[in-house]
């Protein structure tokens, strides 16, 4: 992938050299059960396997209905569902300065960071891998994705 990609009314620069398969009708988000998720894989063959290898890092972009009054309500619901979060590692503190985004590290089997923005829809960017050092080294790519994010007036 090179350059900006459009997903419904959203535009951003995905990770260069990564692959994804786009779903049909990318932005029909009408109820809390509707969602749209794209995962970017480094190896085109791994897309169909959907298995993360030890040194791989994957990137996600997701959109779902925004049913939350604020970011605290989002994290409270996640906690009720069994998802715990902690602060981003110090190496990624720049994420704390991006307006309209809340970024945290989900506590899970793989290391990752998720950034959430409440807009008309709930927008999420994330990146994950088994090796923390590999994920941290991919931070500039992730930061570029979020900083390039825009909403088009006429999709």
QUIFEN-V229048 format. One record per backbone hydrogen bond with DSSP energy under -1.0 kcal/mol. CO is the residue of the C=O (numbers start at 1). NH is the residue of the N-H. Records with the same first field share a line. If there is no record, write none. Layout:
CO: NH ; NH
//
This chain:
5: 12
7: 10
9: 152
10: 7
11: 150
12: 5
15: 18
19: 41
31: 34
36: 63
38: 61
40: 59
41: 19
43: 46
46: 50
53: 56
58: 128
59: 40
60: 126
61: 38
62: 124
63: 36
64: 122
70: 74
71: 75
72: 76
73: 77
74: 78
75: 79
76: 80
77: 81
78: 83
79: 82
84: 107
86: 105
89: 92
90: 93
92: 95
93: 96
94: 97
95: 98
98: 101
102: 116
104: 114
105: 86
111: 129
113: 127
114: 104
115: 125
116: 102
117: 123
121: 119
122: 64
123: 117
124: 62
125: 115
126: 60
127: 113
128: 58
129: 111
131: 135
132: 136
133: 137
136: 139
138: 142
139: 143
140: 144
141: 145
142: 146
143: 147
144: 148
146: 149
150: 11
//
